[in-house]
Amino acid sequence: MLIARCFAVSLVCTAVFGVGLFHSAAHTKAAIVSKESAKEAASDSPALTIYNQKFAVVRQMLPLDLKHGANHVEVTDITGHLEPDSVILRPLDATNHLQILEQNYRNDPVTQELLLSLSEGKTIDFQVPGPNGTTSTIRGKVIRSGFVPHSALAYDFYGLQYRYAQQAYMQSGGNQPIIEVDGRLQFSLPGQPVFPALADDTVMKPTLSWQLDADKPGNIPTEFSYVTQGMNWEASYNVVAKPKGNVLQLVGWVTLDNESGKTFQDARIKLMAGDVHKVQPNNGNAYTFSAGAALEDRDRQMIPPVTERSFDEYHLYTLQNPTTLHDREIKQVEFVRAEGIQSKTVYVYDGFQWDQNYRSWPMESLRQQETFGVLSNPKVWVMQEFKNTADNHLGMPLPKGRVRFYRRDDDGQLEFTGENDIDHTPKDETIRLYTGNAFDLTGERRRVQFQLNSSANWVDETFQIEIRNHKSTPVDVRVTEHLYRWKNWDIKIASDTYEKDDSQTIHFHVTIPPNGSKTVKYQVHYSW
C-alpha cells in the first residue's frame, strides 16, 4: 500500500517547453515540417518526454474554472508514481497569474485493509457464509487491522532503517488482524467486513489537491507538467547479412514501457537519449522487451515514424504520429532503417586469461610473480565492425540498446549469429561488437622463457602464440597482448610487426593460411 505524502509549496509556476523536428535517417529525402510551440500548446492531447532512465516528463492541458482569490482544486488525472515536488502549473494566457499556496499529494487509494485500519477501535459487521449460499452477520470490534502502510517509494526515500523496521513489525505479527467477537479475540477476520459509507476525504485514485490563488475569475486554460517514475524506453536493433559477404540491413526499434498507472490517449511522445543526471534510487533492473521484426523491404522514401534532433547535450527522438499508450502496455515503433551498410568481420585472439588466485594482488607483487600470466584462453573472438557514417548509409546518433545479428542461409532463412549491447553512439563513430567465438579458429599462448633479477629490478619474459585455422579460406587475426607486469617495458624480439594500442597493450596483425597455423613470438623486457 502506498502511503500518503504531503508537500507544501509556494511558487509562481512557469515553464517553457521547446519543440522541433529533425529527420533522422540519412537516406530518406522526404521533407519534415516542424510544429510550432503554440500549436502544440493548443492541443488537448497529453505530451510525454520519456527518458531511457526509467522516468518521464508529462505535460497536459488543464482547464480551471476559478474564482478570484483562494480556490480548492483536486486533480486525479495523474500517474501513480508522480514526483510531487516536480509539479509545474502555468496559465497559457500570460495576463493570468496563478500561485500554488499549498499542495497535498495522496496516493493511498481505498482498499479493504485501509478501511480496516480506519475502523480500529470500532465495531463493524462481518458477513459469514452459511450453507446453501446463505449468509449471516456477526458484530466484531477491530482491535488491530493488520494494515502496514508502506511502499517502494517510501523504502527508497527513508532508506534501509525504515525498511527493516517495517519488515520487523510484520515478522512480529503486526500484519495480523485482531478482531474481538463476543468478548474473545481472534487473529483473523471472522468474515467479509462491511463498512459504513466512505468519508469525504477518502481517495479512490492518486490525487493532487491544491490551494490556488487567482488574480481574476473565469475559465483559465493552464499547462500542467510533472516528472513521473514508472515509464521507460529502450532501443534495439536487428541486423541482417546476406548469405555471402558483409553487406548489412539494419532496422532499429524503440520499445516504450508504461507502468505508471495511467493511460495516455493520443499522446505526443518524445524520447530523450543520453546520460541525463537524475537523482533517483536504483529500483532494480530495467524491464527489457524485444521482438523479432520483419525485415522485408519497404519504400525507403516513406516518412519515418520517428525523427531525431539534438537537444542541449542529448538527442531527442520524436514520434511523428500521436499514439495511445495504455497503462502496463509495451509498444514498439520502428525508428531507423538502413540498407547497404558495409561491415567487416574481425577476428581477435586475446590469449591472456586472468588467474583468479591473483585477484587482490598489488602490481608491485605481481610483476615479480613467475606463475602469473601463464593461463591461456583458447578462444578466438568474432567481432562485427561498421561505421556509423552517412557514406555508409547511417550517420545518425544511435541510442544505446541491444544489437542482434542474423545471416540469411542459402535457402533464405534467417539464422541468429550473435548479439551484444552498444552504448550511445554519435554519428561518424565506429561500432565494434563481440558476437561470439569462432568455431574453426583456436589459439594457444605459451610462455617459453622467464628471467627475474630482483636486485637490478628487471624481468625478461618470452611468449609464443599459435593460431590454428581449420577453415578452407585464409583468415586475418588480430593478436592482442597485454604487457601487464609494469608500465616500463621494451619489446626486445618480435617475429612480426606490432602496433602499440596503449601504455600496456600491443597488437599483431597476422594472416593464417587455409587449414594451417601461424606462430607469433616476442620477448618483452620490464624494468622498474
C-alpha positions as CSV (number, residue, x, y, z in Angstrom):
1,M,0.0,0.0,0.0
2,L,1.3,3.4,-0.9
3,I,1.5,5.9,1.9
4,A,0.2,9.5,1.6
5,R,2.9,12.2,1.3
6,C,2.1,15.9,1.6
7,F,4.1,18.7,0.3
8,A,3.5,22.4,0.9
9,V,5.0,24.7,-1.8
10,S,4.8,28.3,-2.5
11,L,5.8,29.2,-6.0
12,V,4.9,31.0,-9.1
13,C,4.7,28.3,-11.8
14,T,6.4,29.0,-15.1
15,A,7.8,26.5,-17.6
16,V,8.9,26.7,-21.2
17,F,9.0,23.6,-23.4
18,G,10.6,23.8,-26.8
19,V,9.6,21.6,-29.7
20,G,11.1,20.9,-33.1
21,L,11.9,18.0,-35.5
22,F,14.9,16.9,-37.5
23,H,14.9,14.0,-39.9
24,S,16.9,11.0,-38.6
25,A,17.5,8.6,-41.5
26,A,20.3,9.8,-43.7
27,H,18.9,8.1,-46.8
28,T,15.3,9.5,-46.6
29,K,14.6,12.5,-48.7
30,A,11.1,13.4,-47.6
31,A,10.8,16.9,-46.0
32,I,9.7,17.2,-42.4
33,V,7.8,20.3,-41.3
34,S,8.5,21.5,-37.8
35,K,5.5,22.1,-35.5
36,E,5.1,25.3,-33.7
37,S,5.1,25.5,-29.9
38,A,1.8,27.4,-29.9
39,K,0.1,24.7,-32.0
40,E,1.3,22.0,-29.5
41,A,0.1,24.1,-26.6
42,A,-3.3,24.4,-28.0
43,S,-3.7,20.6,-28.3
44,D,-5.7,18.8,-25.7
45,S,-3.7,15.6,-26.1
46,P,-1.0,15.0,-23.5
47,A,2.7,15.2,-24.3
48,L,5.3,12.8,-22.9
49,T,9.1,13.0,-22.9
50,I,10.3,9.6,-21.9
51,Y,13.9,9.1,-20.7
52,N,15.7,5.8,-21.0
53,Q,16.4,6.1,-17.3
54,K,13.0,4.9,-16.0
55,F,11.2,8.2,-15.8
56,A,9.3,10.7,-17.9
57,V,8.0,14.3,-18.0
58,V,4.2,14.6,-18.5
59,R,2.6,17.7,-19.9
60,Q,-1.1,18.1,-20.3
61,M,-3.7,20.8,-20.7
62,L,-5.8,21.5,-17.6
63,P,-8.7,24.0,-17.8
64,L,-9.5,25.5,-14.5
65,D,-12.8,27.3,-13.6
66,L,-11.6,29.7,-10.8
67,K,-12.9,32.5,-8.7
68,H,-10.9,35.5,-7.7
69,G,-8.7,34.7,-4.6
70,A,-8.4,31.3,-3.0
71,N,-9.6,28.2,-4.8
72,H,-9.6,24.5,-3.8
73,V,-8.8,22.2,-6.8
74,E,-8.3,18.5,-7.0
75,V,-6.6,16.7,-9.9
76,T,-6.9,12.9,-10.3
77,D,-5.8,12.5,-13.9
78,I,-2.2,11.8,-12.9
79,T,0.1,8.8,-12.7
80,G,0.6,6.6,-9.6
81,H,4.3,7.5,-9.5
82,L,4.2,11.3,-9.8
83,E,7.0,13.2,-8.0
84,P,5.0,15.8,-6.1
85,D,7.8,18.4,-5.9
86,S,8.3,18.4,-9.6
87,V,4.8,19.8,-10.4
88,I,4.7,22.9,-12.6
89,L,1.4,24.8,-13.4
90,R,1.3,27.8,-15.7
91,P,-1.5,29.7,-17.3
92,L,-1.4,29.7,-21.1
93,D,-2.5,33.3,-21.1
94,A,0.3,35.5,-19.7
95,T,-2.2,38.0,-18.4
96,N,-3.5,35.5,-15.9
97,H,-1.5,34.9,-12.7
98,L,-1.8,31.8,-10.5
99,Q,0.0,30.8,-7.4
100,I,0.0,27.4,-5.6
101,L,-0.3,28.3,-2.0
102,E,-0.4,24.6,-0.8
103,Q,-0.2,21.3,-2.5
104,N,-1.1,17.9,-1.0
105,Y,-0.4,14.6,-2.7
106,R,-2.3,11.4,-1.6
107,N,-1.6,8.0,-3.1
108,D,-3.4,5.7,-0.7
109,P,-6.5,4.6,-2.7
110,V,-9.2,2.9,-0.6
111,T,-8.8,-0.8,0.0
112,Q,-10.3,-3.2,2.5
113,E,-7.1,-3.2,4.5
114,L,-7.0,0.6,4.6
115,L,-10.7,0.8,5.7
116,L,-10.0,-1.8,8.4
117,S,-7.2,0.5,9.7
118,L,-9.6,3.5,9.8
119,S,-12.1,1.3,11.8
120,E,-9.6,0.3,14.6
121,G,-11.4,0.7,17.9
122,K,-14.8,0.5,16.2
123,T,-17.4,-2.3,16.0
124,I,-18.4,-3.3,12.4
125,D,-20.4,-6.0,10.7
126,F,-18.9,-9.1,9.2
127,Q,-20.8,-11.3,6.7
128,V,-20.2,-15.0,7.3
129,P,-21.1,-17.6,4.6
130,G,-23.5,-20.3,5.6
131,P,-24.9,-23.5,4.0
132,N,-26.7,-23.4,0.6
133,G,-25.3,-20.0,-0.3
134,T,-26.8,-18.2,2.7
135,T,-25.0,-15.6,4.8
136,S,-25.3,-14.4,8.4
137,T,-24.0,-11.2,10.0
138,I,-21.9,-11.0,13.2
139,R,-20.5,-8.0,15.0
140,G,-16.8,-7.6,15.8
141,K,-14.6,-5.0,17.2
142,V,-11.4,-4.2,15.2
143,I,-8.6,-4.2,17.8
144,R,-5.9,-4.2,15.2
145,S,-6.4,-4.1,11.4
146,G,-3.1,-5.7,10.4
147,F,-2.6,-2.9,7.8
148,V,1.1,-1.9,7.5
149,P,1.3,1.1,5.1
150,H,4.5,1.0,3.1
151,S,5.7,1.4,-0.5
152,A,8.7,1.0,-2.6
153,L,8.8,4.8,-2.8
154,A,8.9,5.1,1.0
155,Y,11.6,2.4,1.2
156,D,13.8,4.3,-1.2
157,F,13.1,7.7,0.4
158,Y,13.6,6.7,4.0
159,G,16.3,4.1,3.5
160,L,17.2,0.7,5.0
161,Q,16.3,1.6,8.6
162,Y,12.7,2.2,7.6
163,R,12.6,-1.0,5.5
164,Y,14.0,-3.1,8.4
165,A,11.6,-1.5,10.8
166,Q,8.6,-2.3,8.6
167,Q,9.8,-5.9,8.0
168,A,10.5,-6.5,11.7
169,Y,7.0,-5.2,12.6
170,M,5.4,-7.6,10.1
171,Q,7.5,-10.6,11.2
172,S,6.5,-9.9,14.8
173,G,2.9,-10.4,13.7
174,G,2.0,-6.7,13.3
175,N,0.3,-7.5,10.0
176,Q,-2.2,-9.9,11.6
177,P,-5.6,-8.5,12.3
178,I,-7.1,-8.9,15.8
179,I,-10.9,-8.9,16.0
180,E,-12.9,-9.2,19.2
181,V,-16.1,-11.2,18.8
182,D,-18.4,-12.0,21.9
183,G,-15.6,-11.0,24.3
184,R,-13.0,-13.2,22.7
185,L,-10.0,-12.3,20.4
186,Q,-9.2,-14.0,17.2
187,F,-6.2,-13.4,14.8
188,S,-8.2,-13.5,11.6
189,L,-11.3,-11.8,10.1
190,P,-14.5,-13.6,11.1
191,G,-16.0,-12.9,7.7
192,Q,-16.2,-10.3,5.0
193,P,-16.1,-6.9,6.6
194,V,-19.0,-4.4,5.8
195,F,-18.0,-0.8,6.2
196,P,-20.1,2.4,6.5
197,A,-20.2,4.9,3.7
198,L,-16.9,6.5,2.7
199,A,-15.8,9.7,4.2
200,D,-15.4,12.8,2.1
201,D,-11.6,12.7,2.4
202,T,-11.3,9.1,1.0
203,V,-9.4,8.9,-2.3
204,M,-10.1,6.3,-5.0
205,K,-7.0,7.1,-7.0
206,P,-3.8,9.2,-6.7
207,T,-4.9,12.8,-6.1
208,L,-3.3,16.2,-6.0
209,S,-5.2,18.8,-4.1
210,W,-4.2,22.5,-4.4
211,Q,-5.0,25.7,-2.7
212,L,-4.7,28.2,-5.6
213,D,-4.7,31.9,-5.6
214,A,-6.1,33.5,-8.8
215,D,-5.9,37.2,-9.7
216,K,-9.1,37.1,-11.7
217,P,-12.2,34.8,-12.1
218,G,-13.1,32.7,-15.1
219,N,-12.2,29.7,-17.1
220,I,-8.4,29.7,-17.3
221,P,-6.6,27.2,-19.6
222,T,-3.3,26.0,-18.0
223,E,-0.5,23.7,-18.7
224,F,0.2,21.1,-16.0
225,S,3.6,19.3,-16.0
226,Y,5.4,16.9,-13.7
227,V,8.0,14.2,-13.5
228,T,6.9,10.6,-13.0
229,Q,8.6,7.3,-12.5
230,G,7.2,4.1,-14.0
231,M,8.0,4.8,-17.7
232,N,11.0,3.8,-19.8
233,W,12.1,3.3,-23.3
234,E,14.8,1.2,-24.9
235,A,16.3,0.9,-28.4
236,S,17.0,-2.4,-30.1
237,Y,18.5,-3.2,-33.5
238,N,18.1,-6.2,-35.8
239,V,21.0,-6.5,-38.3
240,V,20.7,-9.0,-41.3
241,A,23.6,-10.0,-43.5
242,K,23.2,-11.7,-46.9
243,P,24.3,-15.3,-47.4
244,K,27.7,-14.2,-48.6
245,G,29.6,-11.1,-47.7
246,N,29.2,-8.4,-45.1
247,V,26.7,-6.0,-46.5
248,L,24.1,-5.4,-43.8
249,Q,20.5,-4.3,-43.4
250,L,19.7,-2.6,-40.1
251,V,16.3,-2.0,-38.5
252,G,16.0,-0.1,-35.2
253,W,13.1,-0.2,-32.9
254,V,12.2,1.8,-29.8
255,T,10.3,-0.1,-27.1
256,L,8.0,2.0,-24.8
257,D,7.1,0.6,-21.4
258,N,4.3,2.2,-19.4
259,E,4.0,1.1,-15.8
260,S,2.9,4.5,-14.5
261,G,-0.7,3.6,-13.5
262,K,-2.2,5.9,-16.2
263,T,-3.3,5.6,-19.8
264,F,-2.3,8.4,-22.2
265,Q,-4.8,8.9,-25.0
266,D,-3.4,10.1,-28.3
267,A,-0.2,11.3,-26.7
268,R,2.5,13.2,-28.4
269,I,5.7,11.3,-27.4
270,K,9.3,12.3,-27.4
271,L,12.2,10.1,-26.3
272,M,15.3,11.6,-24.7
273,A,18.6,9.7,-25.3
274,G,21.7,10.4,-23.3
275,D,23.0,10.3,-19.7
276,V,20.8,12.9,-18.1
277,H,21.8,13.3,-14.4
278,K,18.7,12.3,-12.3
279,V,18.9,11.8,-8.6
280,Q,16.8,8.7,-8.2
281,P,17.1,5.3,-6.4
282,N,18.0,2.2,-8.3
283,N,14.9,0.1,-8.1
284,G,16.3,-2.9,-9.9
285,N,16.9,-3.9,-13.5
286,A,15.1,-2.3,-16.3
287,Y,12.4,-4.5,-17.8
288,T,13.5,-5.3,-21.3
289,F,11.2,-6.5,-24.0
290,S,12.1,-7.1,-27.6
291,A,10.5,-8.8,-30.5
292,G,11.8,-10.0,-33.8
293,A,11.0,-7.6,-36.5
294,A,10.0,-8.5,-40.0
295,L,12.8,-7.3,-42.3
296,E,11.0,-7.2,-45.6
297,D,11.8,-4.4,-48.0
298,R,9.8,-1.2,-47.7
299,D,9.6,2.1,-49.6
300,R,12.7,4.0,-48.4
301,Q,11.1,7.3,-49.4
302,M,8.4,7.0,-46.7
303,I,8.5,9.5,-43.9
304,P,9.9,7.6,-40.9
305,P,7.7,7.2,-37.8
306,V,10.4,8.7,-35.6
307,T,12.6,11.8,-36.2
308,E,15.7,13.0,-34.3
309,R,17.3,16.3,-33.4
310,S,20.0,17.5,-30.9
311,F,18.7,18.9,-27.7
312,D,21.2,20.5,-25.3
313,E,23.8,17.8,-24.7
314,Y,21.4,15.0,-25.6
315,H,19.4,13.7,-28.5
316,L,15.6,13.9,-28.8
317,Y,13.6,11.4,-30.9
318,T,10.0,12.4,-31.7
319,L,7.3,10.0,-32.8
320,Q,5.7,11.5,-35.9
321,N,2.1,10.4,-35.1
322,P,0.2,10.7,-31.8
323,T,-0.3,7.3,-30.2
324,T,-2.3,5.9,-27.2
325,L,0.0,4.4,-24.5
326,H,-2.1,2.2,-22.2
327,D,-1.1,1.5,-18.6
328,R,1.0,-1.7,-18.4
329,E,1.4,-1.7,-22.2
330,I,4.6,-2.3,-24.1
331,K,4.6,-0.6,-27.5
332,Q,7.2,-0.7,-30.3
333,V,7.9,1.7,-33.1
334,E,10.5,1.5,-35.9
335,F,12.8,4.5,-35.8
336,V,15.6,3.7,-38.3
337,R,16.0,1.5,-41.4
338,A,19.2,1.4,-43.5
339,E,20.3,-0.8,-46.3
340,G,23.7,-1.4,-47.9
341,I,25.8,-1.0,-44.7
342,Q,29.4,-2.1,-45.4
343,S,30.8,-4.0,-42.4
344,K,33.6,-6.4,-41.8
345,T,34.2,-9.4,-39.5
346,V,37.2,-9.0,-37.3
347,Y,38.8,-12.0,-35.5
348,V,40.7,-11.2,-32.3
349,Y,42.8,-13.6,-30.2
350,D,43.4,-12.3,-26.7
351,G,45.3,-15.2,-25.2
352,F,45.8,-13.9,-21.7
353,Q,43.5,-15.4,-19.1
354,W,43.2,-13.9,-15.7
355,D,44.1,-16.2,-12.8
356,Q,41.6,-15.6,-10.0
357,N,44.2,-16.5,-7.4
358,Y,45.8,-13.1,-8.0
359,R,42.7,-11.0,-7.9
360,S,43.7,-8.9,-4.9
361,W,47.5,-8.8,-5.5
362,P,49.1,-5.4,-5.9
363,M,51.0,-4.7,-9.1
364,E,54.3,-4.4,-7.2
365,S,54.0,-8.1,-6.2
366,L,52.5,-9.3,-9.5
367,R,55.4,-8.0,-11.6
368,Q,57.8,-10.5,-9.9
369,Q,55.5,-13.5,-9.6
370,E,56.7,-16.1,-12.0
371,T,53.4,-18.1,-12.2
372,F,51.3,-15.1,-13.1
373,G,50.2,-14.8,-16.7
374,V,50.7,-18.4,-17.8
375,L,47.0,-19.4,-18.2
376,S,45.8,-19.5,-21.8
377,N,42.5,-18.6,-23.4
378,P,41.9,-20.9,-26.4
379,K,39.0,-19.0,-27.9
380,V,39.2,-16.6,-30.9
381,W,36.7,-13.8,-30.7
382,V,34.4,-12.8,-33.5
383,M,33.8,-9.1,-33.8
384,Q,31.4,-7.2,-36.1
385,E,32.5,-3.8,-37.1
386,F,30.9,-1.0,-39.2
387,K,31.0,2.8,-39.4
388,N,28.1,5.0,-38.4
389,T,28.5,7.4,-41.2
390,A,26.3,8.9,-43.9
391,D,28.6,7.4,-46.6
392,N,27.8,4.0,-45.0
393,H,24.0,4.7,-45.2
394,L,23.8,5.6,-41.5
395,G,25.2,8.8,-40.0
396,M,22.7,9.4,-37.1
397,P,23.0,9.3,-33.3
398,L,22.1,5.7,-32.3
399,P,20.8,5.4,-28.7
400,K,22.2,2.6,-26.6
401,G,20.5,-0.8,-27.0
402,R,20.9,-4.4,-28.0
403,V,22.1,-5.3,-31.5
404,R,21.1,-8.7,-32.8
405,F,22.9,-10.1,-35.8
406,Y,21.4,-12.5,-38.3
407,R,22.6,-14.0,-41.6
408,R,20.4,-15.4,-44.3
409,D,21.1,-19.0,-45.2
410,D,21.2,-20.1,-48.9
411,D,17.6,-21.2,-48.6
412,G,16.6,-17.6,-47.4
413,Q,16.0,-18.5,-43.8
414,L,17.4,-16.2,-41.1
415,E,19.9,-17.7,-38.7
416,F,20.8,-15.9,-35.4
417,T,24.6,-15.3,-35.2
418,G,25.1,-13.3,-32.0
419,E,24.2,-10.2,-30.1
420,N,25.6,-7.5,-27.9
421,D,24.9,-4.1,-26.5
422,I,26.0,-0.7,-27.8
423,D,26.3,2.5,-25.8
424,H,25.0,5.8,-27.1
425,T,26.9,6.2,-30.3
426,P,27.3,9.5,-32.1
427,K,27.4,9.8,-35.9
428,D,30.8,9.1,-37.6
429,E,31.9,6.7,-34.8
430,T,32.8,3.0,-35.4
431,I,30.6,0.3,-33.9
432,R,32.5,-2.8,-32.9
433,L,30.7,-5.6,-31.2
434,Y,31.7,-9.0,-29.8
435,T,29.2,-11.6,-31.1
436,G,30.8,-15.0,-30.1
437,N,33.7,-17.3,-30.5
438,A,34.9,-18.7,-33.8
439,F,34.3,-22.5,-34.2
440,D,37.1,-23.2,-36.7
441,L,39.8,-21.0,-35.1
442,T,41.7,-21.8,-32.0
443,G,44.6,-20.2,-30.2
444,E,47.3,-21.2,-27.7
445,R,49.5,-18.9,-25.7
446,R,52.6,-20.3,-24.0
447,R,55.4,-18.7,-22.0
448,V,58.7,-20.2,-23.1
449,Q,61.1,-18.1,-21.0
450,F,61.1,-16.1,-17.7
451,Q,64.1,-14.4,-16.1
452,L,63.9,-12.2,-12.9
453,N,66.7,-10.1,-11.5
454,S,65.3,-8.6,-8.3
455,S,68.4,-6.7,-7.3
456,A,68.6,-5.0,-10.7
457,N,64.7,-4.6,-10.9
458,W,64.0,-6.2,-14.2
459,V,62.1,-9.1,-15.8
460,D,62.5,-10.7,-19.2
461,E,59.6,-12.8,-20.5
462,T,59.1,-14.6,-23.8
463,F,55.8,-15.8,-25.2
464,Q,54.9,-18.0,-28.2
465,I,51.3,-17.6,-29.6
466,E,50.0,-20.1,-32.1
467,I,46.7,-19.6,-34.1
468,R,45.3,-22.6,-35.9
469,N,42.8,-22.1,-38.8
470,H,40.6,-25.1,-39.8
471,K,38.8,-23.1,-42.4
472,S,39.3,-23.7,-46.2
473,T,40.0,-20.0,-46.6
474,P,42.7,-17.7,-45.2
475,V,41.8,-15.6,-42.1
476,D,43.2,-12.4,-40.7
477,V,43.5,-12.3,-37.0
478,R,44.4,-9.5,-34.6
479,V,46.6,-11.0,-31.8
480,T,46.3,-8.8,-28.7
481,E,48.9,-8.9,-25.9
482,H,48.7,-7.2,-22.5
483,L,52.0,-6.1,-21.0
484,Y,50.7,-6.4,-17.5
485,R,53.8,-6.6,-15.4
486,W,54.8,-3.0,-15.4
487,K,54.5,0.3,-17.2
488,N,58.1,0.4,-18.3
489,W,58.7,-2.2,-21.0
490,D,60.6,-2.7,-24.2
491,I,60.0,-5.3,-26.9
492,K,63.4,-6.9,-27.5
493,I,62.5,-9.5,-30.0
494,A,59.3,-9.8,-32.2
495,S,58.7,-12.3,-35.0
496,D,56.1,-10.0,-36.6
497,T,55.5,-6.2,-36.7
498,Y,53.2,-4.9,-33.9
499,E,51.2,-1.8,-33.1
500,K,51.1,-0.1,-29.7
501,D,47.5,0.4,-28.7
502,D,48.0,2.0,-25.3
503,S,50.7,2.0,-22.5
504,Q,50.3,-1.7,-21.8
505,T,48.7,-3.2,-24.9
506,I,50.1,-4.2,-28.3
507,H,48.6,-5.9,-31.4
508,F,50.0,-8.2,-34.0
509,H,48.1,-8.5,-37.3
510,V,48.6,-11.9,-38.9
511,T,47.2,-14.0,-41.7
512,I,46.6,-17.7,-41.1
513,P,46.6,-19.9,-44.3
514,P,43.7,-22.3,-45.0
515,N,43.9,-25.4,-42.8
516,G,47.2,-24.0,-41.4
517,S,48.7,-22.2,-38.5
518,K,50.7,-19.2,-37.6
519,T,53.1,-18.7,-34.7
520,V,53.9,-15.3,-33.2
521,K,56.9,-15.0,-30.8
522,Y,58.1,-12.0,-28.8
523,Q,60.3,-11.1,-25.8
524,V,59.5,-8.2,-23.5
525,H,61.9,-6.6,-21.0
526,Y,60.4,-4.9,-17.9
527,S,62.2,-2.6,-15.6
528,W,61.3,-0.5,-12.5
